Amino acid sequence: MVGWILSLCRQRCYLSNEVFRIGCGYSCLHSFEKYDTYNKRKYSSSSGKVKTGILMMNMGGPSSLDEVEDFLTRLFTDKDIIPLPMQSMLGPIIAKRRSPGIVKKYSEIGGGSPILKWTNKQGELMTSLLDKISPETAPHKHYVGFRYAKPLTEDSLLEMERDGVGNAVAFSQYPQFSCSTSGSSFNALYRYYRKKEIPMKWSFIDRWSTHPKLIECFADLISKELDTVPKEDRNDVVLLFTAHALPMEAVNRGDPYPAEVAATVLGVMQKLNFSHPYRLVWQSKVGPVAWLSPQTDDAIRGYVDKGKKNIMLIPISFVNEHIETLHELDIEYGKDIAMKIGVKNFRRVPAPNDHPSFIEGLADIVKTHLNNNEICNPQLLLRCPLCTKATCHHTKAWIATLNQKNL
Ligand code: FES
């Protein structure tokens, strides 16, 4: 019986190696004091109350091997991302079962996820720039709000309250919106505030898939990577844009993610003047149910079969390095597959990380958002056409109420 349920759960798991091959249970149990040790970043401005606090939201990743099981437990008990039967009981069981395999993967990439390090660096650079280009909303300070790893969203919200933040911006760090990832972060905000006084003015940045600076960043990273391919092979390179897959159940409900990923890809190719042939492919599928395809590893094999042996992978939905770039793309696809099936030149484009265009883009998105004095993009208020989830209804209704108050 338990085996059957676990197998069902595997089929229903939505997301990443960090999400799928893995597993949440208890909500935020970590004390503020514990969390504070993770938040090693500075004010962009050294004096005064925080006028604008920017909460950088993402699923996060375990910074050390000791945190893997807690991370998985939170993940597998989040109904927004992985709806399971008897979730509060099964989630922790799945997390425990999968922990050893995931610990092994993290140990192979240096003993933990670098996602917190990168997010803090991006936040520091973004707020320093914002202090210069938007003095009227300074001082700015960034906060990291992860769903499944420390610093947890709920702890960062407490810190924002302690800092006396005036304007708070919930800034999704997923450029392309999916209800299972970005949606889960916004739902966490709603759950935190639903029975509380809201002590600051909130607004929301939910998607930015075609921002010119994001496009510029990817185009520059691709161009630089192409320069490393021997001249005689350079024109033969196939660009494979790879994004985290989504189960077709979510796609068929009307999740906007596939269309927004495709928009980013098209923008980047326009910027490159369509210099090379390209495809959008999907990674990290787990279980037997239908997902977006073709899968990235199948695409690599398919092109090698067709004589295309110069392959460049571009992680188009990830803004910093983490287990799915460093392990899945570099080790599982690069070393374990590409090198064994005869790929001549295998390249993987770095994630945006601290690329100057990317940082300028983050700052510009926030500045434009604040200048517009808007609560949110109208898209955030629209549910998927076939959505029946009460959580989506409640979160969007809450945001709409804040929007009304702002009018
Ligand atoms: Fe998309 Fe509910 S699943 S709004």
Boltz pocket constraint, residues with backbone or C-beta under 6 A from the ligand:
constraints:
  - pocket:
      binder: B
      contacts: [[A, 179], [A, 253], [A, 254], [A, 255], [A, 382], [A, 383], [A, 384], [A, 387], [A, 388], [A, 389], [A, 392]]
      max_distance: 6.0
